[in-house]
């Protein structure tokens, strides 16, 4: 997995801390050496300017890039998990939700959340029998005009955008 943002952020933070340590040692040695002509007040002013102009921007920028990289990695992992879920379901046609959760390394709730997200993006159509724990994929044309549940034959009700729910068996039909 790509970790460029985190690596660059960490390098900026370490570079800022390294510059801070080196400059502090250099200024301290200059103050300690009476022949250098560097006074304590000059060392404090120079250190403060160095900190504000170079070190602080490196630390702040490094922290921002590091945190942004972590966020992007989490989004990437979610996308990968959803792609895997979609591939497994479309290949199998029907699959146990528990088996699907094991295959993608998630839980039943994460499968449901990923499924709802895929439906909202228009990437999945099918239906889920949450009571029996089975997920079915269907072509959208098979489901779009249907007013009866493919699971029990009951009358369907609209439950939300891209979602139809059977009030009798609890099956949820997902339409793109």
C-alpha positions as CSV (number, residue, x, y, z in Angstrom):
1,X,0.0,0.0,0.0
2,X,1.2,3.5,-0.8
3,X,2.4,5.4,2.2
4,X,4.0,8.4,0.6
5,X,2.1,11.1,2.6
6,X,2.9,9.5,5.9
7,X,6.6,9.0,4.9
8,X,7.0,12.6,3.7
9,X,5.3,14.0,6.8
10,X,7.5,11.9,9.1
11,X,10.6,13.0,7.2
12,X,9.6,16.7,7.6
13,X,9.0,16.2,11.3
14,X,12.3,14.5,11.8
15,X,14.1,17.0,9.7
16,X,12.6,19.9,11.7
17,X,13.6,18.2,15.0
18,X,17.1,17.5,13.6
19,X,17.6,21.1,12.6
20,X,16.3,22.3,16.0
21,X,18.8,20.0,17.8
22,X,21.7,21.0,15.6
23,X,21.0,24.7,15.8
24,X,20.5,24.5,19.6
25,X,23.8,22.8,20.0
26,X,25.5,25.3,17.6
27,X,24.1,28.3,19.4
28,X,24.9,26.9,22.8
29,X,28.5,26.2,21.8
30,X,28.8,29.8,20.4
31,X,27.6,31.2,23.7
32,X,29.9,29.0,25.7
33,X,32.9,30.0,23.6
34,X,33.9,33.4,24.9
35,X,36.1,34.1,21.8
36,X,33.1,33.7,19.4
37,X,31.6,37.0,20.3
38,X,28.1,35.6,20.5
39,X,26.0,36.9,23.4
40,X,23.2,35.0,25.0
41,X,20.7,37.6,23.8
42,X,21.9,37.2,20.2
43,X,21.7,33.4,20.5
44,X,18.1,33.6,21.8
45,X,17.1,36.0,19.0
46,X,18.8,33.8,16.4
47,X,17.2,30.6,17.8
48,X,13.8,32.2,17.9
49,X,14.0,33.4,14.3
50,X,15.3,30.0,13.2
51,X,12.5,28.3,15.0
52,X,9.7,30.5,13.6
53,X,11.1,30.7,10.1
54,X,12.2,27.2,9.5
55,X,11.6,24.7,12.3
56,X,7.9,25.5,13.1
57,X,6.8,25.4,9.4
58,X,8.5,22.1,8.9
59,X,6.9,20.6,12.0
60,X,3.5,22.0,11.2
61,X,3.7,21.0,7.5
62,X,5.0,17.5,8.4
63,X,2.2,16.9,10.9
64,X,-0.4,18.0,8.4
65,X,1.0,15.8,5.6
66,X,1.3,12.9,8.0
67,X,-2.3,13.1,9.2
68,X,-3.6,13.7,5.7
69,X,-1.7,10.6,4.5
70,X,-3.3,8.5,7.3
71,X,-6.7,9.7,6.2
72,X,-6.1,8.9,2.6
73,X,-4.9,5.4,3.6
74,X,-8.1,4.8,5.5
75,X,-10.2,5.9,2.4
76,X,-8.1,3.7,0.2
77,X,-8.6,0.7,2.5
78,X,-12.3,1.2,2.5
79,X,-12.4,1.4,-1.3
80,X,-10.3,-1.8,-1.6
81,X,-12.6,-3.6,0.8
82,X,-15.7,-2.4,-1.1
83,X,-14.2,-3.5,-4.4
84,X,-13.4,-6.9,-3.0
85,X,-17.0,-7.2,-1.5
86,X,-18.5,-6.3,-4.9
87,X,-16.3,-8.7,-6.8
88,X,-17.1,-11.6,-4.4
89,X,-20.9,-11.0,-4.5
90,X,-21.1,-10.5,-8.3
91,X,-19.0,-13.7,-8.8
92,X,-21.0,-15.8,-6.4
93,X,-24.5,-14.5,-7.2
94,X,-25.5,-15.3,-3.7
95,X,-23.4,-15.6,-0.6
96,X,-23.8,-15.8,3.2
97,X,-23.2,-12.5,4.8
98,X,-21.1,-14.2,7.5
99,X,-18.9,-15.8,4.8
100,X,-18.7,-12.5,3.0
101,X,-17.6,-10.7,6.2
102,X,-14.9,-13.4,6.8
103,X,-13.6,-13.0,3.2
104,X,-13.3,-9.2,3.3
105,X,-12.0,-9.2,6.9
106,X,-14.9,-7.3,8.4
107,X,-18.1,-7.7,10.4
108,X,-21.7,-8.1,9.5
109,X,-22.2,-4.4,10.3
110,X,-19.3,-3.4,8.1
111,X,-20.7,-5.5,5.3
112,X,-24.0,-3.7,5.7
113,X,-22.4,-0.3,5.8
114,X,-20.2,-1.0,2.7
115,X,-23.2,-2.4,0.9
116,X,-25.3,0.8,1.6
117,X,-22.4,2.9,0.5
118,X,-22.1,0.9,-2.8
119,X,-25.9,1.2,-3.4
120,X,-25.7,5.0,-2.8
121,X,-23.0,5.2,-5.4
122,X,-25.1,3.1,-7.9
123,X,-22.5,0.3,-7.9
124,X,-24.6,-2.6,-6.5
125,X,-28.1,-3.9,-7.2
126,X,-29.6,-7.0,-5.6
127,X,-31.2,-7.9,-2.3
128,X,-30.3,-9.0,1.2
129,X,-32.3,-11.3,3.4
130,X,-30.9,-10.1,6.7
131,X,-33.0,-12.6,8.7
132,X,-31.4,-15.6,6.9
133,X,-28.1,-13.8,6.4
134,X,-27.8,-14.1,2.6
135,X,-26.9,-11.5,0.1
136,X,-28.1,-11.9,-3.5
137,X,-27.0,-10.0,-6.6
138,X,-29.5,-9.3,-9.4
139,X,-29.4,-7.4,-12.6
140,X,-31.1,-4.0,-12.1
141,X,-33.5,-4.7,-15.0
142,X,-34.8,-7.8,-13.1
143,X,-35.6,-5.8,-10.0
144,X,-36.6,-2.3,-11.1
145,X,-40.1,-3.0,-12.3
146,X,-40.9,-5.7,-9.7
147,X,-43.5,-4.9,-7.0
148,X,-43.1,-8.3,-5.3
149,X,-40.3,-9.5,-3.1
150,X,-37.9,-11.9,-4.8
151,X,-37.5,-13.7,-1.5
152,X,-41.1,-14.3,-0.3
153,X,-43.4,-12.8,-2.9
154,X,-44.8,-10.1,-0.5
155,X,-45.7,-6.5,-1.5
156,X,-42.6,-4.3,-1.4
157,X,-42.3,-0.8,0.1
158,X,-39.9,2.0,-0.7
159,X,-37.5,2.5,2.1
160,X,-35.1,5.1,0.7
161,X,-33.1,6.1,-2.3
162,X,-32.1,2.9,-4.1
163,X,-33.6,0.7,-1.3
164,X,-36.9,-1.2,-1.2
165,X,-37.8,-3.2,1.9
166,X,-40.2,-6.2,2.2
167,X,-42.3,-5.7,5.3
168,X,-43.0,-9.4,5.5
169,X,-39.6,-11.1,5.5
170,X,-37.3,-8.1,6.0
171,X,-35.4,-8.5,2.7
172,X,-33.9,-5.3,1.4
173,X,-33.7,-4.8,-2.4
174,X,-30.9,-2.5,-3.6
175,X,-31.4,-0.7,-6.9
176,X,-28.8,1.6,-8.5
